[in-house]
């Protein structure tokens, strides 16, 4: 699926624990790798080591455009299609 995997852990992004999260430095990693960098009120970017203010995971935005591409690619035969459509609906994202 080229480009749809986390640069840190190399696992594919998904709509669950591996949602793509983008920091202010514009680097994107999965939620699990991003959360691993959170300490007190900041998070360290796993790619460039830059510090960003973040109290918790919800302070780090989901990369909606990358998530949209991921879901559009999975429509061809994914068992998770219904789950993905629900995720998009919750985020008010149109296909």
N, CA, C and O atoms as CSV, one atom per row, in Angstrom:
chain,resi,resn,atom,element,x,y,z
A,1,UNK,N,N,0.815,-1.205,0.000
A,1,UNK,CA,C,0.000,0.000,0.000
A,1,UNK,C,C,0.848,1.254,0.000
A,1,UNK,O,O,0.284,2.327,0.216
A,2,UNK,N,N,2.093,1.218,-0.212
A,2,UNK,CA,C,3.031,2.324,-0.249
A,2,UNK,C,C,2.561,3.657,0.297
A,2,UNK,O,O,1.571,4.211,-0.181
A,3,UNK,N,N,3.257,4.173,1.284
A,3,UNK,CA,C,2.940,5.474,1.854
A,3,UNK,C,C,1.851,5.463,2.904
A,3,UNK,O,O,1.568,6.500,3.504
A,4,UNK,N,N,1.240,4.333,3.140
A,4,UNK,CA,C,0.161,4.271,4.118
A,4,UNK,C,C,0.586,3.526,5.380
A,4,UNK,O,O,-0.238,2.976,6.112
A,5,UNK,N,N,1.891,3.525,5.611
A,5,UNK,CA,C,2.380,2.916,6.830
A,5,UNK,C,C,3.172,3.942,7.639
A,5,UNK,O,O,3.740,4.893,7.101
A,6,UNK,N,N,3.187,3.717,8.927
A,6,UNK,CA,C,3.891,4.585,9.863
A,6,UNK,C,C,5.391,4.511,9.585
A,6,UNK,O,O,5.944,3.420,9.441
A,7,UNK,N,N,6.048,5.664,9.510
A,7,UNK,CA,C,7.493,5.691,9.276
A,7,UNK,C,C,8.284,5.158,10.465
A,7,UNK,O,O,9.440,4.762,10.316
A,8,UNK,N,N,7.670,5.147,11.635
A,8,UNK,CA,C,8.375,4.732,12.848
A,8,UNK,C,C,8.316,3.216,13.035
A,8,UNK,O,O,9.355,2.563,13.130
A,9,UNK,N,N,7.109,2.655,13.088
A,9,UNK,CA,C,6.956,1.216,13.359
A,9,UNK,C,C,6.728,0.391,12.093
A,9,UNK,O,O,6.796,-0.838,12.135
A,10,UNK,N,N,6.462,1.053,10.975
A,10,UNK,CA,C,6.237,0.440,9.670
A,10,UNK,C,C,4.971,-0.416,9.623
A,10,UNK,O,O,4.830,-1.249,8.727
A,11,UNK,N,N,4.057,-0.230,10.563
A,11,UNK,CA,C,2.743,-0.875,10.510
A,11,UNK,C,C,1.810,0.003,9.693
A,11,UNK,O,O,1.985,1.220,9.631
A,12,UNK,N,N,0.816,-0.619,9.066
A,12,UNK,CA,C,-0.151,0.140,8.285
A,12,UNK,C,C,-1.056,0.952,9.198
A,12,UNK,O,O,-1.440,0.502,10.277
A,13,UNK,N,N,-1.391,2.160,8.746
A,13,UNK,CA,C,-2.364,2.979,9.466
A,13,UNK,C,C,-3.717,2.285,9.419
A,13,UNK,O,O,-3.992,1.506,8.506
A,14,UNK,N,N,-4.564,2.574,10.413
A,14,UNK,CA,C,-5.934,2.076,10.402
A,14,UNK,C,C,-6.830,3.111,11.064
A,14,UNK,O,O,-6.366,4.190,11.431
A,15,UNK,N,N,-8.076,2.799,11.215
A,15,UNK,CA,C,-9.025,3.732,11.825
A,15,UNK,C,C,-9.154,3.552,13.315
A,15,UNK,O,O,-10.077,4.088,13.929
A,16,UNK,N,N,-8.234,2.796,13.912
A,16,UNK,CA,C,-8.333,2.480,15.339
A,16,UNK,C,C,-7.090,2.981,16.068
A,16,UNK,O,O,-6.862,4.189,16.140
A,17,UNK,N,N,-6.291,2.074,16.605
A,17,UNK,CA,C,-5.124,2.471,17.402
A,17,UNK,C,C,-3.957,2.957,16.554
A,17,UNK,O,O,-2.986,3.483,17.097
A,18,UNK,N,N,-4.027,2.797,15.256
A,18,UNK,CA,C,-2.959,3.263,14.375
A,18,UNK,C,C,-3.437,4.363,13.420
A,18,UNK,O,O,-2.991,4.442,12.275
A,19,UNK,N,N,-4.348,5.206,13.909
A,19,UNK,CA,C,-4.765,6.363,13.112
A,19,UNK,C,C,-3.550,7.242,12.855
A,19,UNK,O,O,-2.726,7.429,13.751
A,20,UNK,N,N,-3.422,7.784,11.646
A,20,UNK,CA,C,-2.296,8.679,11.384
A,20,UNK,C,C,-2.476,10.007,12.131
A,20,UNK,O,O,-3.507,10.664,11.989
A,21,UNK,N,N,-1.480,10.396,12.918
A,21,UNK,CA,C,-1.509,11.649,13.681
A,21,UNK,C,C,-0.401,12.549,13.150
A,21,UNK,O,O,0.728,12.098,12.953
A,22,UNK,N,N,-0.721,13.827,12.917
A,22,UNK,CA,C,0.243,14.770,12.370
A,22,UNK,C,C,0.566,15.851,13.385
A,22,UNK,O,O,-0.330,16.493,13.932
A,23,UNK,N,N,1.849,16.044,13.629
A,23,UNK,CA,C,2.315,17.071,14.555
A,23,UNK,C,C,2.543,18.386,13.808
A,23,UNK,O,O,2.509,18.414,12.578
A,24,UNK,N,N,2.771,19.459,14.538
A,24,UNK,CA,C,2.974,20.783,13.937
A,24,UNK,C,C,4.199,20.828,13.018
A,24,UNK,O,O,4.272,21.680,12.132
A,25,UNK,N,N,5.151,19.929,13.217
A,25,UNK,CA,C,6.337,19.872,12.352
A,25,UNK,C,C,6.015,19.208,11.014
A,25,UNK,O,O,6.881,19.101,10.146
A,26,UNK,N,N,4.768,18.763,10.850
A,26,UNK,CA,C,4.238,18.133,9.635
A,26,UNK,C,C,4.625,16.660,9.499
A,26,UNK,O,O,4.315,16.044,8.479
A,27,UNK,N,N,5.282,16.092,10.483
A,27,UNK,CA,C,5.561,14.657,10.445
A,27,UNK,C,C,4.336,13.889,10.935
A,27,UNK,O,O,3.623,14.325,11.839
A,28,UNK,N,N,4.118,12.744,10.316
A,28,UNK,CA,C,2.972,11.909,10.652
A,28,UNK,C,C,3.463,10.541,11.105
A,28,UNK,O,O,4.372,9.961,10.512
A,29,UNK,N,N,2.849,10.043,12.155
A,29,UNK,CA,C,3.112,8.687,12.627
A,29,UNK,C,C,1.805,8.141,13.180
A,29,UNK,O,O,0.850,8.889,13.387
A,30,UNK,N,N,1.767,6.846,13.416
A,30,UNK,CA,C,0.533,6.264,13.944
A,30,UNK,C,C,0.310,6.736,15.380
A,30,UNK,O,O,1.237,7.193,16.049
A,31,UNK,N,N,-0.916,6.617,15.832
A,31,UNK,CA,C,-1.275,7.085,17.175
A,31,UNK,C,C,-0.421,6.422,18.249
A,31,UNK,O,O,0.000,7.085,19.197
A,32,UNK,N,N,-0.159,5.128,18.116
A,32,UNK,CA,C,0.635,4.433,19.135
A,32,UNK,C,C,2.052,4.986,19.224
A,32,UNK,O,O,2.560,5.209,20.323
A,33,UNK,N,N,2.691,5.208,18.090
A,33,UNK,CA,C,4.056,5.751,18.102
A,33,UNK,C,C,4.063,7.191,18.599
A,33,UNK,O,O,4.976,7.594,19.320
A,34,UNK,N,N,3.055,7.967,18.221
A,34,UNK,CA,C,2.979,9.355,18.660
A,34,UNK,C,C,2.755,9.421,20.159
A,34,UNK,O,O,3.406,10.204,20.850
A,35,UNK,N,N,1.847,8.611,20.665
A,35,UNK,CA,C,1.528,8.608,22.096
A,35,UNK,C,C,2.743,8.188,22.925
A,35,UNK,O,O,2.921,8.658,24.049
A,36,UNK,N,N,3.571,7.315,22.378
A,36,UNK,CA,C,4.779,6.891,23.094
A,36,UNK,C,C,5.708,8.060,23.392
A,36,UNK,O,O,6.524,7.984,24.310
A,37,UNK,N,N,5.590,9.153,22.617
A,37,UNK,CA,C,6.454,10.309,22.822
A,37,UNK,C,C,5.896,11.343,23.776
A,37,UNK,O,O,6.545,12.359,24.023
A,38,UNK,N,N,4.693,11.109,24.329
A,38,UNK,CA,C,4.073,12.090,25.223
A,38,UNK,C,C,4.645,11.953,26.630
A,38,UNK,O,O,4.637,10.875,27.223
A,39,UNK,N,N,5.139,13.076,27.145
A,39,UNK,CA,C,5.584,13.157,28.536
A,39,UNK,C,C,5.105,14.483,29.100
A,39,UNK,O,O,5.316,15.535,28.496
A,40,UNK,N,N,4.475,14.434,30.232
A,40,UNK,CA,C,3.907,15.611,30.897
A,40,UNK,C,C,3.060,16.416,29.919
A,40,UNK,O,O,2.001,15.939,29.512
A,41,UNK,N,N,3.477,17.610,29.526
A,41,UNK,CA,C,2.640,18.451,28.664
A,41,UNK,C,C,3.234,18.614,27.275
A,41,UNK,O,O,2.952,19.603,26.598
A,42,UNK,N,N,4.049,17.668,26.838
A,42,UNK,CA,C,4.628,17.776,25.500
A,42,UNK,C,C,4.841,16.397,24.885
A,42,UNK,O,O,4.868,15.367,25.559
A,43,UNK,N,N,4.987,16.445,23.576
A,43,UNK,CA,C,5.239,15.215,22.832
A,43,UNK,C,C,6.464,15.453,21.955
A,43,UNK,O,O,6.645,16.533,21.392
A,44,UNK,N,N,7.286,14.437,21.855
A,44,UNK,CA,C,8.463,14.503,21.000
A,44,UNK,C,C,8.132,13.833,19.679
A,44,UNK,O,O,7.651,12.700,19.654
A,45,UNK,N,N,8.389,14.535,18.579
A,45,UNK,CA,C,8.156,13.946,17.260
A,45,UNK,C,C,9.102,12.762,17.090
A,45,UNK,O,O,10.311,12.910,17.268
A,46,UNK,N,N,8.568,11.587,16.747
A,46,UNK,CA,C,9.438,10.420,16.583
A,46,UNK,C,C,10.349,10.517,15.355
A,46,UNK,O,O,11.311,9.758,15.240
A,47,UNK,N,N,10.053,11.445,14.439
A,47,UNK,CA,C,10.876,11.582,13.233
A,47,UNK,C,C,12.009,12.586,13.397
A,47,UNK,O,O,13.159,12.282,13.079
A,48,UNK,N,N,11.689,13.800,13.901
A,48,UNK,CA,C,12.699,14.860,13.979
A,48,UNK,C,C,13.088,15.236,15.409
A,48,UNK,O,O,13.980,16.060,15.613
A,49,UNK,N,N,12.429,14.641,16.387
A,49,UNK,CA,C,12.702,14.876,17.810
A,49,UNK,C,C,12.304,16.270,18.300
A,49,UNK,O,O,12.668,16.660,19.409
A,50,UNK,N,N,11.571,17.014,17.496
A,50,UNK,CA,C,11.099,18.336,17.913
A,50,UNK,C,C,10.023,18.177,18.989
A,50,UNK,O,O,9.208,17.257,18.924
A,51,UNK,N,N,10.020,19.077,19.980
A,51,UNK,CA,C,9.022,19.043,21.049
A,51,UNK,C,C,7.798,19.863,20.668
A,51,UNK,O,O,7.919,20.940,20.083
A,52,UNK,N,N,6.619,19.347,21.004
A,52,UNK,CA,C,5.347,20.021,20.737
A,52,UNK,C,C,4.500,19.969,21.995
A,52,UNK,O,O,4.581,19.012,22.765
A,53,UNK,N,N,3.682,21.003,22.206
A,53,UNK,CA,C,2.767,21.010,23.347
A,53,UNK,C,C,1.656,19.997,23.094
A,53,UNK,O,O,1.009,20.028,22.047
A,54,UNK,N,N,1.440,19.117,24.034
A,54,UNK,CA,C,0.350,18.141,23.953
A,54,UNK,C,C,0.148,17.538,25.333
A,54,UNK,O,O,1.038,16.882,25.874
A,55,UNK,N,N,-1.014,17.762,25.888
A,55,UNK,CA,C,-1.331,17.198,27.197
A,55,UNK,C,C,-1.686,15.722,27.064
A,55,UNK,O,O,-1.361,14.914,27.934
A,56,UNK,N,N,-2.356,15.379,25.967
A,56,UNK,CA,C,-2.763,14.000,25.749
A,56,UNK,C,C,-2.937,13.712,24.275
A,56,UNK,O,O,-2.760,14.605,23.447
A,57,UNK,N,N,-3.282,12.481,23.930
A,57,UNK,CA,C,-3.431,12.079,22.530
A,57,UNK,C,C,-4.431,12.920,21.741
A,57,UNK,O,O,-4.243,13.141,20.545
A,58,UNK,N,N,-5.481,13.385,22.392
A,58,UNK,CA,C,-6.501,14.165,21.678
A,58,UNK,C,C,-5.985,15.530,21.231
A,58,UNK,O,O,-6.615,16.184,20.399
A,59,UNK,N,N,-4.852,15.969,21.769
A,59,UNK,CA,C,-4.249,17.235,21.360
A,59,UNK,C,C,-3.496,17.117,20.040
A,59,UNK,O,O,-3.087,18.124,19.463
A,60,UNK,N,N,-3.313,15.895,19.565
A,60,UNK,CA,C,-2.574,15.658,18.328
A,60,UNK,C,C,-3.577,15.285,17.243
A,60,UNK,O,O,-4.196,14.223,17.313
A,61,UNK,N,N,-3.746,16.146,16.242
A,61,UNK,CA,C,-4.797,15.909,15.249
A,61,UNK,C,C,-4.559,14.682,14.371
A,61,UNK,O,O,-3.425,14.341,14.031
A,62,UNK,N,N,-5.656,14.038,14.021
A,62,UNK,CA,C,-5.631,12.929,13.074
A,62,UNK,C,C,-5.430,13.525,11.688
A,62,UNK,O,O,-6.028,14.549,11.357
A,63,UNK,N,N,-4.599,12.895,10.886
A,63,UNK,CA,C,-4.396,13.328,9.505
A,63,UNK,C,C,-5.602,12.857,8.688
A,63,UNK,O,O,-5.636,11.729,8.197
A,64,UNK,N,N,-6.578,13.737,8.555
A,64,UNK,CA,C,-7.827,13.353,7.891
A,64,UNK,C,C,-7.620,13.018,6.419
A,64,UNK,O,O,-8.255,12.098,5.903
A,65,UNK,N,N,-6.740,13.751,5.736
A,65,UNK,CA,C,-6.527,13.463,4.317
A,65,UNK,C,C,-5.876,12.094,4.130
A,65,UNK,O,O,-6.237,11.359,3.210
A,66,UNK,N,N,-4.932,11.748,4.983
A,66,UNK,CA,C,-4.307,10.431,4.893
A,66,UNK,C,C,-5.288,9.330,5.273
A,66,UNK,O,O,-5.299,8.266,4.654
A,67,UNK,N,N,-6.106,9.578,6.282
A,67,UNK,CA,C,-7.123,8.602,6.676
A,67,UNK,C,C,-8.135,8.409,5.550
A,67,UNK,O,O,-8.583,7.288,5.310
A,68,UNK,N,N,-8.496,9.480,4.864
A,68,UNK,CA,C,-9.434,9.387,3.739
A,68,UNK,C,C,-8.846,8.516,2.625
A,68,UNK,O,O,-9.541,7.662,2.075
A,69,UNK,N,N,-7.574,8.729,2.293
A,69,UNK,CA,C,-6.919,7.921,1.260
A,69,UNK,C,C,-6.887,6.456,1.682
A,69,UNK,O,O,-7.170,5.567,0.879
A,70,UNK,N,N,-6.546,6.212,2.925
A,70,UNK,CA,C,-6.506,4.848,3.451
A,70,UNK,C,C,-7.855,4.161,3.297
A,70,UNK,O,O,-7.925,3.010,2.865
A,71,UNK,N,N,-8.911,4.855,3.645
A,71,UNK,CA,C,-10.251,4.276,3.579
A,71,UNK,C,C,-10.695,4.084,2.136
A,71,UNK,O,O,-11.318,3.073,1.812
A,72,UNK,N,N,-10.384,5.042,1.263
A,72,UNK,CA,C,-10.756,4.888,-0.143
A,72,UNK,C,C,-10.060,3.680,-0.759
A,72,UNK,O,O,-10.656,2.962,-1.561
A,73,UNK,N,N,-8.811,3.455,-0.393
A,73,UNK,CA,C,-8.079,2.294,-0.917
A,73,UNK,C,C,-8.620,0.985,-0.366
A,73,UNK,O,O,-8.538,-0.049,-1.030
A,74,UNK,N,N,-9.168,1.018,0.835
A,74,UNK,CA,C,-9.640,-0.220,1.461
A,74,UNK,C,C,-11.026,-0.624,0.988
A,74,UNK,O,O,-11.462,-1.742,1.260
A,75,UNK,N,N,-11.728,0.253,0.288
A,75,UNK,CA,C,-13.099,-0.030,-0.129
A,75,UNK,C,C,-13.167,-1.223,-1.079
A,75,UNK,O,O,-14.185,-1.913,-1.123
A,76,UNK,N,N,-12.107,-1.474,-1.834
A,76,UNK,CA,C,-12.102,-2.555,-2.806
A,76,UNK,C,C,-12.430,-3.929,-2.254
A,76,UNK,O,O,-12.954,-4.753,-3.004
A,77,UNK,N,N,-12.160,-4.226,-1.012
A,77,UNK,CA,C,-12.449,-5.556,-0.506
A,77,UNK,C,C,-12.165,-5.704,0.971
A,77,UNK,O,O,-11.923,-6.811,1.454
A,78,UNK,N,N,-12.193,-4.616,1.680
A,78,UNK,CA,C,-11.866,-4.680,3.097
A,78,UNK,C,C,-13.013,-5.249,3.914
A,78,UNK,O,O,-14.179,-4.944,3.665
A,79,UNK,N,N,-12.672,-6.075,4.886
A,79,UNK,CA,C,-13.663,-6.567,5.834
A,79,UNK,C,C,-14.080,-5.459,6.791
A,79,UNK,O,O,-15.110,-5.562,7.458
A,80,UNK,N,N,-13.287,-4.411,6.856
A,80,UNK,CA,C,-13.549,-3.313,7.781
A,80,UNK,C,C,-14.288,-2.154,7.117
A,80,UNK,O,O,-14.322,-1.054,7.668
A,81,UNK,N,N,-14.876,-2.379,5.950
A,81,UNK,CA,C,-15.526,-1.294,5.225
A,81,UNK,C,C,-16.598,-0.606,6.056
A,81,UNK,O,O,-16.634,0.623,6.113
A,82,UNK,N,N,-17.463,-1.364,6.695
A,82,UNK,CA,C,-18.540,-0.758,7.490
A,82,UNK,C,C,-17.945,0.058,8.625
A,82,UNK,O,O,-18.407,1.167,8.893
A,83,UNK,N,N,-16.934,-0.468,9.293
A,83,UNK,CA,C,-16.265,0.270,10.372
A,83,UNK,C,C,-15.655,1.565,9.832
A,83,UNK,O,O,-15.764,2.614,10.467
A,84,UNK,N,N,-15.015,1.494,8.663
A,84,UNK,CA,C,-14.392,2.677,8.077
A,84,UNK,C,C,-15.419,3.740,7.720
A,84,UNK,O,O,-15.175,4.928,7.930
A,85,UNK,N,N,-16.552,3.333,7.189
A,85,UNK,CA,C,-17.608,4.286,6.855
A,85,UNK,C,C,-18.121,4.959,8.121
A,85,UNK,O,O,-18.402,6.158,8.115
A,86,UNK,N,N,-18.245,4.204,9.202
A,86,UNK,CA,C,-18.678,4.793,10.476
A,86,UNK,C,C,-17.652,5.795,10.991
A,86,UNK,O,O,-18.022,6.842,11.522
A,87,UNK,N,N,-16.378,5.485,10.842
A,87,UNK,CA,C,-15.325,6.413,11.264
A,87,UNK,C,C,-15.436,7.706,10.476
A,87,UNK,O,O,-15.368,8.792,11.051
A,88,UNK,N,N,-15.607,7.600,9.169
A,88,UNK,CA,C,-15.747,8.800,8.340
A,88,UNK,C,C,-16.974,9.600,8.742
A,88,UNK,O,O,-16.924,10.828,8.811
A,89,UNK,N,N,-18.071,8.913,9.007
A,89,UNK,CA,C,-19.300,9.608,9.395
A,89,UNK,C,C,-19.101,10.368,10.699
A,89,UNK,O,O,-19.572,11.497,10.841
A,90,UNK,N,N,-18.406,9.757,11.650
A,90,UNK,CA,C,-18.149,10.426,12.922
A,90,UNK,C,C,-17.284,11.664,12.739
A,90,UNK,O,O,-17.408,12.629,13.492
A,91,UNK,N,N,-16.412,11.637,11.746
A,91,UNK,CA,C,-15.519,12.762,11.512
A,91,UNK,C,C,-16.079,13.729,10.473
A,91,UNK,O,O,-15.423,14.710,10.122
A,92,UNK,N,N,-17.278,13.462,9.984
A,92,UNK,CA,C,-17.911,14.284,8.954
A,92,UNK,C,C,-17.059,14.393,7.697
A,92,UNK,O,O,-16.912,15.475,7.127
A,93,UNK,N,N,-16.503,13.272,7.272
A,93,UNK,CA,C,-15.685,13.245,6.067
A,93,UNK,C,C,-16.503,12.598,4.960
A,93,UNK,O,O,-17.048,11.508,5.131
A,94,UNK,N,N,-16.580,13.275,3.836
A,94,UNK,CA,C,-17.283,12.709,2.685
A,94,UNK,C,C,-16.281,11.993,1.791
A,94,UNK,O,O,-15.163,12.470,1.592
A,95,UNK,N,N,-16.685,10.845,1.253
A,95,UNK,CA,C,-15.813,10.128,0.319
A,95,UNK,C,C,-15.815,10.803,-1.027
A,95,UNK,O,O,-15.139,10.345,-1.948
